[in-house]
Amino acid sequence: MKNLTVGQRIMAGFGMLLLITVILGGLAIFNMKRVSGESTKLALEYAPEVVVAADLRGAANRLMYEMRGYGFTEETQYYEKAKTELTAVDAALKSARELEAKAKSLTQLKGQIDIAEKAVTEYKSLIQQTVDSNTNLATTRNALDENAAAYMENSAQFLANQNTAFQKELSERNTKVSLVDEIVDLGTSARVTNFRAQATNDMKLMQQAVDALAGLKQLTDSLRPITTDADDIKRINDTEQAATTYGSSMREYIQVSGDMAEAGKQMDAAAAAYMKNCNDFLLSQNESMQKELSQQGANLEERLQKITLVNQIIDLGNETRVNNFRSQAQQDLTILAAAIENLKGVKTVTAELRKITRDAENIKQIDATEAAADAYRTAMEKYLSNSQKLVTIRAQMDAAAGQYVQQCDAFLEGQLAKLVTDMDERHTKISLANEVIDIGNAARIAAFRSQAQRSPEIMRQGISGLEDLTAKYEALRAITRQKEDLDAIAAVEKAGQTYGKRMDEFLTEWLSLQDIGTKRTATGQEVITAAAATADAAIKSTQEISTGAMNSLNNAAMILIIGLIVAVALAIVVAFVSTKSITGPLNRAIAALGAGSDQVAAASSQISQASQELAEGSTEQAASLEESAASLEELAGQAQNNDDSASGADKLMIEANRSVEDTAKAMEQMVETMSNIKGSSGKISGIIKTIEE
């Protein structure tokens, strides 16, 4: 540094500061480039992965929901909606494959997509199996009705033949039995129609049963005039009372069923509004995330938290809807009550969502979702209340029907007992025929009741009851001799066997449909699990990238701060050294100027002394001139002195001139040095200003 000029020292200082600036800028650019790369991954890979997973999960949930509805109700509207949702699932898988093709960092995506595609392929197969099974069920159900009609027609024909023969022998007894049979048939028809109405949820059929049961009065009015036994009259009264109670219960059932249908519509509307609000909110959050991905400082973690909470709200709605359908399908009100309690958890999630939601439109969506959830819960509570009423009404109908049948059977048994003595064989035939009819009716009721209550066990009991018919047929053949009656027995037996076979086929297909439903649920859950795993992996990676970016920026900021501190310290040192290097030459110049001034003063003193000596010499010369008479030796000596003094004065003048020239040069150097100092001071001021900035 000592051998450098002032300009070189300043340039060296500037070079060091520039080097530090370049290093700090390079570190900042490196960190920014790194953060930019991670942000690009986040925008182009991980965030789209979350969106694709959410789309796949939502479409899979909706598909499962529609297929459950189709599997439980066999209504084609659910199947059509399911096909639409299946298209949405395929679209989500296609988007996932496209993302996989262009993404480099999504290592788990391919495996999860493979799992989801495999599960979707299996689910499509199960959908077709469900359609085939429902078609087979409908075909078998129609065959059941046809075979039941044939069975009852042949049984009724056989019984009619026996009654005709009985009429020939005992008109009044036959009339009583015939009327009681009609009463029994009327009650049985009403019960079959009732259970069929419950199975198909067709209240028009139940109204037909109510209207048909009103014809009982005409039959009992015909029976009363020919009935004298007090016990039989009491049975007629009890039968009428049971029919009245049964009819009232059915009318109440129709009313409550209407209320339930209305509640069901309210549930569907509220559920649709609930899911729409949730999906709209989720869509708005996804759109906001897409916009914020390109913005610095975007709070993606909060946005992801919102999406997660909205997905939880959707899951609560889907779970409630599924349990709602399960409750209706299985006639299990505890499931519905649990669904109602489950839906109450929505407000807990929306409360968390409100804490991180500031957009007014989103808050309105949250309010609308809560309102839809409240409406849905209110409708379910209404539906639950009506369902509980229906349970009570069914019990009343069963009790009234049991009383009706009991009184009819008791009346019929009384008549048949009285007929034993007159025609034991005919009585046995009629009794067996009625037992055959009762067993057939019980099987038909079991078939419809099992469908209405979604209980395969009831159908199994009905099938097992048909096994008792073989003994009845053999007993009938043993006491039957006419070919017409034997053919009628054979026709009834064939129709009964076919009906039992159809019931077995229906039960097998039904159980197969339930097994398919279980497999559908498990397969659909695999898709949802794969989507959830994909979303979780993306969210985790997003959080890691966000944390890494934050750490990189913090490190860059720390390095810049430390670098600036070092630069400031170095600038201070450079300024100190530069100032010292400038003030040193300046001090030496000032010292040189002082020395020159001293020399000028000394020369001036010598000139003044020489001038004084010259003046004295001139005075002496004047005196010598006045004393011209002085001797020539004194004049010569004086002249010699004058000559010596003039020579000394000339030398002094030459030295004084040199001193003045040296002083002028020193002054010029001082002016130049001061100008350089001024320029250096301006540069130092600029450097200090730059450091301060």
Salt bridges, closest charged atoms under 4 A:
GLU38 OE2 - LYS41 NZ 3.77
GLU74 OE2 - ARG141 NH2 3.19
GLU80 OE1 - LYS83 NZ 3.39
GLU85 OE1 - ARG62 NE 2.81
ASP90 OD1 - LYS124 NZ 3.19
GLU100 OE1 - ARG97 NH1 2.57
ASP114 OD1 - ARG97 NH2 2.40
ASP114 OD2 - LYS110 NZ 3.16
GLU117 OE1 - ARG97 NH2 2.81
ASP145 OD2 - ARG196 NH2 3.49
GLU169 OE2 - ARG426 NH2 3.79
GLU172 OE2 - LYS176 NZ 3.89
ASP221 OD1 - LYS217 NZ 2.92
ASP232 OD1 - ARG235 NH1 2.76
ASP232 OD2 - LYS418 NZ 3.07
ASP238 OD2 - LYS234 NZ 2.97
GLU240 OE1 - ARG224 NH2 2.86
ASP268 OD1 - ARG321 NH2 1.78
ASP280 OD2 - LYS276 NZ 2.86
GLU292 OE2 - ARG303 NH2 2.50
GLU302 OE2 - ARG358 NH2 2.23
ASP315 OD2 - ARG57 NH2 2.81
GLU341 OE2 - LYS344 NZ 2.98
GLU352 OE2 - LYS355 NZ 3.35
ASP367 OD1 - ARG354 NH2 2.28
GLU370 OE1 - ARG354 NH2 2.92
ASP374 OD2 - LYS347 NZ 3.52
ASP374 OD1 - ARG377 NH1 3.12
GLU381 OE2 - ARG377 NE 3.89
ASP398 OD2 - ARG449 NH2 3.40
GLU425 OE2 - ARG481 NH2 2.47
GLU435 OE1 - LYS472 NZ 2.61
GLU457 OE1 - ARG460 NH1 3.27
GLU474 OE2 - ARG477 NH1 3.50
ASP487 OD2 - LYS483 NZ 2.81
GLU493 OE1 - ARG477 NH2 2.27
GLU505 OE2 - ARG502 NH1 3.38
ASP515 OD2 - LYS519 NZ 3.45
